[in-house]
């Protein structure tokens, strides 16, 4: 079982991991908030929280895979390349792996909330609902992105749908971050009372 200070730090890493995954600012083609950093933060969160939620350990190898593939994407972006287009079936597998990862990770966060949330709070249910909305919207966005290219009105509608879904997903990601910070608050006093190791 992990101590509360470790859980506090793990939840901090989880929340900031979602920040790096969803907020992107570029200098030319290169992201200054690369997604692979988000997955490395989530990997750190898994390592810190798996003592409390053993199921999280099962996500470790998947998180490493997502870190590596996003790191390769980021390196290619320095030269204006996109390795995702080299082998589309692999790209599809990685997208599905990412969907599964987020679904299971947030399910485990909700289970942790159920265990530690103050009496009468419904943080676990809020995290579950945000997880479900996130999964459905992400799936819809991927389906739309992989529809065949078109022309004229079709392409305008498709672009508008992708933009709308991206904005809504960004808002949902903010709510997920808030939920993780709210869960972290359950460990704040105990974490501050423990000496540094």
N, C-alpha and C positions, 0 to 999 in steps of 0.2 A: 504494500500500500504506500502510495506517495505521500510525502508531507505536504502541508497546505501551501508552503512557500513555492514548492516545485509546481504544484497545480496552478498557482497564481501566475507564475512565469509561463507555463505552458499555454494557458488561456490568452495571455498577452501575445505570445508568438502566433497563436491561431488567428486572433483578430487582425493583427498586422499582416499576416499572410494573405488574408482575404483582401486587404488594401492593395498589396502588390499585384494580386491577380486581376484586379478590376479597374485600377486607376493607372492610366498609361499616358505618359508625356514623352514625346519623341524629340530628339535632336537629329535632324535629317531622318534617317531610317532607323536610328538606334534608340531603344527605349531607355529612359533614365530610371524607370521603375520596372525592371525586367521581371517577367512572370516566374522565372526559375527561382528568384529570391523568395517569392511567395510560397512556392512549394518547399523550399529549404526551411522556411519558417514553420510551415505546417509539419514537416518532418521532425523538426525540433519539438513542436507541440506534441506530436505522437510519442516521441521518446519520453517526454516529461509526464504525459497523462496516461500512458499505457499501464503504469503500475496500479492505477485506479480503474481503468477501463481496458481490460485485457484484449477485447476485440480490436482495439486500435492497432495493436502490434501486427495484425493481419494486413493493415493498410501500408505498412512501412515500405515493402518492395514496390508497391504501386506508386507511392509517393516519390520514391527514388527514380522510377521510370519517367514519371511526369516532370521531375526536376531536370533530368538529363535531356529529354526531348525538347523542353522549353529552353534549356541552356544552349543546345545546338541551334535552335531557331534564332536565339539572340545573337550568337556568334556569326551566323550567316547574314544577319541583318547589317552587320558592319560593312559587308561588301555588296549589300543590296540584294542578296539572295533569299530564297524561300525553299528550304528543303522539303516542306510539306507537299509541294507539287511533284516531287521526284517519284514518289510511290504512294498514290492516293489510298489504296486499301490500308496501308499502315497508318496513315493519317486518320482514317475512320476508326480503326481499332483504338488509337490513342484518345480520340474524342469520346468514345464509349467508356473507356477506362476512366477518363476524367469525370464523366457523369456518375459512374458508380462510386468513385472515390468520394466526391462531394456528398452524395446521398448517404453513404455509410458514415463518413466523418461527422456530419451534422446529426445523424441519428445517435451516434455515441455522445455527442455534446448534449443532446436533449436528455439522454439517460443520466449523464452526470448532473445536469440541472435538476432532474427529478429527485436525485439523491441528496443534493445540497441546498436547493432553493429554500428560502424562508417559507414557513407554513402559510398557505393561502395564495402564494405566488403561482403563476402559471407560465413561468419562463420555459419550462420543458415543452409545453404545448405551442408556445410562440415559435420556438426553434423548429419544431416539427412542421408547423404550417409554412414557415419561411423556407425550410428545406424542400418541401413539396412544390411550392411555387417556383423556386429556383430551378429544380429539376425539370419541371414541365416547360418553363420558358426557355431554358438552355436547349432542351430537345427540339422545341419548335424553331429556335434560331438556327440550329444545325441543319434541320430538315430544309428550311428555306434557303440556306446558303448552298446546299448541295442540289437544289433543283437545277435543271438545265438552264443555261443562259437563254435569254430571249431578247426581244427588241420592243421598242416603243413603250406602250402603256404597261405591258407585262413587267418590263424591267423597272419602270418607275414604281409600280406597286410593290414589287419585290424589295427594292431599295428602301422604300418607306417602311415596309414591315420589319426589315432587319434593323433599321435605325430605331424604330419604336421599341422593339424587343430589347435592343442594347440599352436604351435609356431606362426601361423598366427593370432590367436585370441589374443595372448599376444601383438603382434605388433599393432593390431587394438585397443586394450585397451590403449596402449601408445598414440595413436592418439586421442582417446576419452579424455584421461587426458589432453593432449595438448589443445584440443578444449575447455575444461572446464576452463583451466588456461587462455586461450586467452579471453574467455568470462569474466572471473573475472577481466581482465585488463580494461574492460570498466568501472569498478567501482573503480579502484585503487585510483585516485587522490581525488575523492569525499570522499572515505572511510577514507583516511589519514587525510583529513581536519576536519572531525567530531571528537569531543572529545569522550574519553572513557566514557561508561555509567557504 
